[in-house]
Amino acid sequence: MIKTVSIPRGANNTAVGIETEDDWPTVWPTVWTTLADSVHRLYSFQSADSPNLFWLDFSRLDFSEGAPVKSVPGNDTSKNGEVSARLTVMK
């Protein structure tokens, strides 16, 4: 359902009542779509560059004091499914 309000890359501004592009700011595309499920402790992502949906299961992550900070590897459009094991330690 959230994809119905996403703005694709290269979309034209079709706002009603806008006479020229000077009357309205540049259209910014939707780069990421995210969904948080606090009941099941899941956080889902989908990149505009890939149809794949991937998510983190927070119950598989270490939030203890002193645990290393990790991130999702960037520019990897092959991500799919649960990716907590693929996180990398930030330097």
N, C-alpha and C positions, 0 to 999 in steps of 0.2 A: 504494500500500500504506500510506503514511503517513496517509492520510485515515481509515483504519480505526481509528486511535487518537486522532483529533482530537476535541475536545469542542466541539460547536456552541453558538452563543449561545442562551441560554434553556434549556439542558439541565437536567433534574432530576438530583440526586445519587442514584444508585442503588447506592451502595457497599453490599456485603453486610455485615450485622452492625451497621449504623449505625441506632440507634433514633430519634434526633432530629437536627435540623440543628445543635443545639448540640454534638453529638458529633463533628462533621466540619466542616472549614472550607468556606467558600463555594466552589462549583465555579467555576473560572476557565476561560472559553472559550479555544479555540485561535484567536488573532488572525492569526498568520502561520504558514505552513509554509515551511520553507527546505530546500534540498538543495545540498550542496557537492560538486562533482566536481573534485578536485584534479588528476586526470590531464589533463582537457581544459580546465582553468582556467575553469570555468563555475560560477556561483552562481545558483540558481533560487529564486524567491519565488512564493507564492500567498497572497493576502489572503483572509480569511474572508468579506469583503464582495464578492468577485468570483470568478467561475470561471476568469478568465484566469490563465495561467501566464506569468511573464516572467523574464528572466534577464540577467545581466551576463557578457560574455565578457571575462575579465581581460586577455586578450592585446590588447584594444582600448583599454585604460586606460593612462594615464601615471603610473607609480609613481616617477618620478625625483625626486631631491631638489629641493624648491622648486616642484614641480607643484601647481596649485591643488587644494584638497580639494573633492570633488564629492559630491552626494547625489542619491538618487532623489526626484523631486518627490512630495510627500506628497498624500494624498487624491485621487489620480488613478486611479480604478478602470478606466480605459481602457487601462492598460498591458498590452501583450501582446507576446510575442516578445523579441528581444534589444534592450535599452534603453540601451546605453552612450552612444549619441549624444544621448539625452534627459536625461542627468544635468545638474544645475545646479551652478554654483560656489557653495559656501557662503560666507557673509560673516562 
